Amino acid sequence: MTAAAPEHVGACRVVPAARREPLISHNLTLAQNHAFDLARTLMVPVILFKIESEFGVMVSSEYDGDQGAIVHEYDPRCPAH
């Protein structure tokens, strides 16, 4: 005998793609906080960059974009961010 799957598990809900909004794209303060947290979690330097009106974050060693688009590099070994 198998147990029936519960109707509702946790507090997750599916949001249609058209209604999803990026969390980091347009808010510089939020992007900075996420970049610093990511650098500390991975313990590798990460780059915060801006393209048009959106921000992105990626590992510094993998960034090969425009150097002028870099807002800041976060190094987890640096005491100030």
C-alpha positions as CSV (number, residue, x, y, z in Angstrom):
1,M,0.0,0.0,0.0
2,T,1.4,3.4,-0.9
3,A,0.6,6.6,0.9
4,A,-1.3,9.3,-1.1
5,A,0.7,12.4,-1.8
6,P,-0.4,15.4,0.2
7,E,-2.3,18.1,-1.6
8,H,-0.2,20.9,-0.3
9,V,3.4,20.6,0.8
10,G,5.2,23.7,2.3
11,A,4.5,27.2,1.2
12,C,5.6,27.0,-2.5
13,R,3.5,28.2,-5.3
14,V,4.1,28.4,-9.0
15,V,4.2,31.8,-10.5
16,P,3.7,32.1,-14.3
17,A,6.8,33.3,-16.1
18,A,5.1,36.5,-17.3
19,R,4.5,37.6,-13.7
20,R,8.0,36.8,-12.4
21,E,10.2,39.8,-11.6
22,P,14.0,39.6,-11.2
23,L,15.1,40.2,-7.7
24,I,18.5,41.7,-8.5
25,S,18.1,43.3,-11.9
26,H,17.2,46.9,-11.3
27,N,18.1,47.5,-7.6
28,L,21.7,48.5,-7.0
29,T,21.6,48.0,-3.2
30,L,20.1,44.6,-3.5
31,A,22.6,43.6,-6.3
32,Q,25.5,44.8,-4.1
33,N,24.3,42.8,-1.1
34,H,23.8,39.6,-3.2
35,A,27.2,40.0,-4.8
36,F,28.9,40.4,-1.4
37,D,27.0,37.4,0.0
38,L,27.8,35.3,-3.1
39,A,31.5,36.1,-2.8
40,R,31.5,35.1,0.9
41,T,29.6,31.9,0.2
42,L,31.7,30.7,-2.7
43,M,34.9,32.3,-1.2
44,V,35.9,33.6,-4.6
45,P,36.0,37.1,-6.0
46,V,32.8,38.1,-8.0
47,I,32.1,40.9,-10.3
48,L,29.0,43.1,-10.1
49,F,28.3,44.6,-13.6
50,K,25.7,46.7,-15.3
51,I,24.4,46.3,-18.8
52,E,21.9,49.0,-19.8
53,S,19.6,49.3,-16.7
54,E,20.2,45.8,-15.3
55,F,22.8,44.4,-12.9
56,G,24.4,41.0,-13.0
57,V,26.8,39.1,-10.8
58,M,29.3,36.4,-11.8
59,V,32.6,34.9,-10.7
60,S,35.4,37.2,-11.6
61,S,37.5,34.5,-13.3
62,E,34.6,33.8,-15.7
63,Y,33.8,37.5,-16.6
64,D,35.0,38.3,-20.1
65,G,32.6,41.3,-20.8
66,D,33.3,45.0,-21.1
67,Q,35.6,46.3,-18.4
68,G,33.6,49.5,-18.4
69,A,30.5,47.6,-17.3
70,I,32.0,46.5,-14.0
71,V,30.5,48.3,-11.0
72,H,32.6,46.6,-8.4
73,E,34.6,43.5,-7.6
74,Y,33.9,41.8,-4.3
75,D,36.8,39.8,-2.8
76,P,35.8,37.6,0.2
77,R,39.3,38.0,1.7
78,C,39.0,41.8,1.7
79,P,37.7,43.2,5.0
80,A,35.7,46.1,3.5
81,H,33.0,45.7,0.8
